[in-house]
Amino acid sequence: MKKRIGFLVYPLMIMGVCLLFLTGCKKEPAEVVVEDPTKFVTVQIPAGSFTMGSPASETGRLPNEIQHKVTLNAFSMSKYEITNIQYAAFLNAKLIGSNGKYSAGAYPTEPLIYASSGLYDWGLHYTGSKWEPVEGFGNNPVILVTWFGATEYATYSGGRLPTEAEWEYACRSGTTTAYNTGSCLGDLQANYNWAYPGASCMNTNSIYPGKTLPVGSYPANAFGLYDMHGNVWEWCSDWYGPYPVTDQTNPTGPASGDGRIFRGGSWYGESSLCRSALRDSGFPSNSFILGFRIVVVP
């Protein structure tokens, strides 16, 4: 398996794991109850225009966040990150074996997922005949999914991965600040490393959960979407590339590239990695703590 992951990820992973062992974990919020846990629900996202990227004054801003106007058609997006239960149902329906490969799919030689183990054992195990969520993590976001695996699930579900522009528009939900919660992201608003809320921000609790949490553990944004900041990074459809400087309508990113985009930050990263404008990328075969949500177009 190729080892390239986002250029922002590994240093913070090490820092986060170290802090976890030093401080312990905060008790997580109660698990969300879903009537049929194998199904996902979507939220309608209205058509509109927004300024993609970040202003030069934004704390934590990176040079690849050049601001430009984007106009999008309406679409629907899954309300929550796809869960372990939902992804296991897909793998078992397609009779995916222990190697995680889907011989009848669009990417027959590529693993869709890797079994979880060790420090990050919060995903799926292959029991010898089927895939099952790790006990107690069924309603947590699926992890260790490659871009190929996220794409195959989206196709199976009648949708697709969000474009990078759709993801940022949905995350912002009408806001222009660093986060859809304002200029700060607090410990009661998202699952990330609470010890690092940002230079001008403060948290009541700095002892972060240190793992993924059930989807919907924190308040939704103005569009009704949960966990757009933190919990797990989310795959987008786009290849990584520099932003255009002109206005765009329904952009889909470069035609080719080296890495695929992922967004949103995760449980172990500092708040600045969860910003609405923050971009990262990795080889499509990477998985690590990567999950996703899907888009359905009318």
C-alpha positions in Angstrom: 0.0 0.0 0.0 1.3 3.4 -0.9 2.2 5.5 2.1 1.7 9.0 0.9 -1.0 10.8 2.9 -1.7 14.5 3.3 1.2 16.7 4.1 -0.6 18.1 7.1 -1.5 14.7 8.7 1.3 12.7 10.2 3.0 15.3 12.5 -0.4 16.0 14.2 -1.3 12.3 14.4 1.9 11.6 16.4 1.2 14.7 18.6 -2.4 13.7 19.2 -1.6 10.1 20.1 1.0 11.2 22.6 -1.4 13.6 24.3 -4.0 10.9 24.4 -1.8 8.6 26.4 -0.7 11.4 28.7 -4.2 12.8 29.5 -6.8 10.1 28.9 -10.2 10.5 27.2 -13.3 12.4 27.9 -16.5 10.5 27.9 -18.1 10.8 24.5 -21.7 11.9 23.8 -24.5 9.3 23.5 -24.8 7.3 20.3 -27.3 8.5 17.7 -30.3 6.1 17.3 -31.0 5.3 13.6 -34.2 3.3 12.7 -32.5 1.4 9.9 -28.7 1.7 10.5 -27.8 0.4 7.1 -29.5 3.3 5.3 -28.4 6.9 5.1 -30.5 10.1 4.9 -29.7 13.1 2.8 -30.2 16.9 3.3 -31.2 19.1 0.4 -28.5 21.8 -0.3 -29.8 24.8 -2.2 -28.2 26.2 -5.3 -26.1 29.3 -4.7 -22.9 31.1 -5.0 -20.1 31.6 -2.5 -16.5 32.6 -2.1 -14.4 29.5 -2.0 -11.0 29.7 -0.2 -9.9 31.9 2.7 -8.9 35.5 3.2 -5.3 36.3 3.9 -6.2 37.4 7.4 -7.6 34.0 8.4 -5.6 32.3 11.2 -4.0 29.1 9.9 -4.5 30.0 6.2 -2.4 28.2 3.6 -1.2 29.5 0.2 -3.4 27.0 -1.7 -6.6 28.6 -0.4 -6.9 31.4 -3.0 -10.3 33.0 -2.9 -12.6 32.8 -6.0 -16.3 32.8 -6.7 -18.1 29.5 -7.2 -21.7 29.0 -8.3 -23.3 25.5 -7.7 -26.5 23.8 -8.7 -28.7 22.3 -6.0 -27.7 18.8 -4.7 -28.4 16.5 -1.7 -25.7 15.4 0.7 -25.7 12.6 3.3 -26.6 14.1 6.6 -23.9 12.2 8.4 -20.6 10.6 7.5 -21.1 7.1 6.2 -20.9 4.7 9.2 -19.3 1.4 9.8 -22.7 -0.4 9.8 -23.6 1.2 6.4 -20.2 0.4 4.8 -20.2 -3.2 6.1 -23.7 -3.7 4.6 -22.3 -2.7 1.2 -19.2 -4.9 1.5 -21.3 -7.9 2.4 -23.8 -7.3 -0.3 -21.0 -7.3 -2.8 -19.3 -10.4 -1.2 -16.1 -8.5 -0.6 -13.5 -10.8 1.0 -10.7 -10.1 3.4 -8.5 -8.4 0.8 -11.1 -5.7 0.4 -11.1 -5.9 -3.4 -14.2 -5.8 -5.6 -13.5 -7.9 -8.7 -16.7 -6.8 -10.4 -16.2 -3.1 -9.6 -14.7 -0.2 -11.5 -11.3 -0.7 -9.7 -10.9 -4.5 -9.4 -7.3 -4.4 -8.4 -7.6 -1.8 -5.7 -8.6 -2.5 -2.0 -11.7 -0.6 -1.0 -10.9 -0.8 2.7 -8.5 -2.2 5.2 -9.5 -4.0 8.4 -8.8 -1.9 11.5 -6.5 -2.9 14.2 -4.1 -1.6 16.9 -4.4 2.0 18.2 -7.1 2.8 15.6 -9.3 -0.2 16.0 -12.6 1.7 15.5 -13.6 0.4 12.0 -14.4 -3.0 10.4 -13.1 -6.5 10.9 -13.4 -9.4 8.5 -14.6 -12.4 10.5 -13.9 -15.1 7.9 -17.2 -14.8 6.1 -18.3 -11.2 6.4 -17.3 -7.7 7.5 -18.5 -6.5 10.9 -18.1 -3.2 12.8 -15.8 -3.3 15.8 -18.1 -3.7 18.9 -19.3 -0.4 20.1 -18.4 1.5 16.9 -21.2 0.6 14.6 -22.5 4.1 14.3 -19.1 5.7 14.1 -17.8 6.9 10.8 -16.2 4.2 8.7 -12.4 4.6 8.6 -9.5 3.1 6.6 -11.5 3.5 3.3 -9.6 4.3 0.1 -10.8 6.8 -2.4 -11.7 3.8 -4.6 -13.8 2.3 -1.7 -15.6 5.6 -1.1 -16.3 5.9 -4.8 -17.6 2.4 -5.1 -20.0 2.8 -2.2 -21.3 6.1 -3.6 -22.0 4.4 -7.0 -23.7 1.5 -5.2 -25.9 3.9 -3.3 -26.9 5.8 -6.4 -24.8 8.9 -5.8 -21.2 10.1 -6.0 -18.5 11.7 -3.9 -18.9 15.5 -3.4 -16.7 17.8 -5.5 -14.4 19.9 -3.4 -16.5 23.0 -4.1 -19.7 21.2 -3.1 -18.0 20.1 0.1 -16.8 23.5 1.1 -20.2 25.1 0.2 -22.0 22.6 2.3 -19.6 22.9 5.2 -19.9 26.7 5.2 -23.7 26.7 5.0 -23.8 30.4 4.3 -20.9 31.4 6.6 -17.8 33.3 5.6 -15.8 32.7 8.8 -13.0 30.1 9.4 -15.6 27.6 10.7 -19.3 27.3 10.3 -19.4 28.0 14.0 -17.6 31.3 13.6 -14.0 32.3 14.1 -13.4 29.5 16.7 -14.3 25.8 16.9 -15.0 24.8 20.5 -14.9 21.5 22.4 -18.7 21.4 22.4 -18.9 21.9 18.7 -16.6 19.2 17.1 -14.4 16.2 17.7 -10.8 17.3 17.2 -7.7 17.8 19.4 -9.2 20.3 21.9 -5.7 21.2 23.3 -5.2 23.2 20.1 -8.2 25.5 19.6 -6.3 28.3 17.8 -4.3 31.3 19.0 -7.2 33.5 19.9 -9.6 30.8 21.0 -10.1 28.9 24.2 -11.7 25.6 25.2 -13.2 24.7 28.6 -12.0 21.1 28.2 -8.6 20.4 26.6 -8.7 16.6 27.1 -10.1 15.5 23.8 -11.8 12.1 23.1 -8.8 10.7 21.2 -10.9 8.6 18.8 -13.8 8.8 16.4 -17.2 9.4 17.9 -20.7 8.3 16.8 -22.0 10.5 13.9 -24.2 13.4 15.0 -22.5 13.7 18.4 -22.3 17.5 18.0 -24.7 20.2 16.6 -25.5 20.3 12.9 -24.6 23.3 10.7 -27.2 25.7 9.2 -27.8 23.2 6.3 -28.5 20.4 8.8 -25.2 18.5 8.2 -23.3 16.9 11.0 -19.5 16.6 11.6 -18.4 18.7 8.7 -15.6 19.8 11.1 -13.6 17.0 12.7 -14.3 13.3 13.5 -12.7 11.9 10.2 -11.3 13.4 7.1 -13.7 13.0 4.1 -12.8 12.1 0.6 -13.9 14.3 -2.3 -14.0 13.4 -6.0 -11.4 16.0 -7.2 -7.8 15.5 -8.1 -5.7 18.0 -6.1 -4.5 21.1 -8.0 -4.2 24.9 -7.7 -7.4 26.9 -7.6 -8.5 28.9 -10.7 -8.5 32.7 -10.3 -11.6 33.2 -12.4 -15.3 32.6 -11.4 -16.4 29.0 -11.6 -19.7 27.2 -12.1 -20.0 23.6 -10.9 -16.2 23.0 -10.9 -14.9 19.4 -10.8 -11.2 20.1 -10.3 -8.3 19.1 -12.6 -8.6 16.3 -15.2 -5.7 14.4 -13.6 -3.3 14.6 -10.8 -1.3 12.8 -8.1 -3.6 13.0 -5.0 -7.3 13.1 -4.4 -8.7 15.8 -2.1 -10.0 15.2 1.4 -11.5 17.7 3.7 -12.8 18.5 7.2 -10.0 17.5 9.6 -10.3 14.7 12.2 -10.4 13.6 15.8 -6.6 14.0 16.3 -5.8 17.3 14.5 -5.8 20.8 15.7 -8.7 23.2 15.0 -7.0 24.9 12.1 -7.0 21.6 10.1 -10.8 21.6 10.5 -11.3 25.0 8.8 -13.9 25.2 6.1 -11.3 26.3 3.5 -8.5 23.8 4.5 -7.4 21.5 1.7 -5.4 18.3 1.9 -4.8 15.3 -0.4 -3.3 11.8 -0.7 -3.0 9.0 -3.1 -6.4 7.3 -3.8 -5.0 4.1 -2.3 -4.4 5.8 1.0 -6.8 5.1 3.8 -5.6 5.9 7.3 -8.4 7.7 9.2 -10.3 8.6 6.1 -14.0 8.4 5.7 -16.6 10.1 3.5 -20.1 11.2 2.8 -22.0 11.2 -0.5 -23.9 13.5 -2.8 -27.1 12.6 -4.7 -28.1 14.9 -7.6 -31.8 15.2 -8.5 
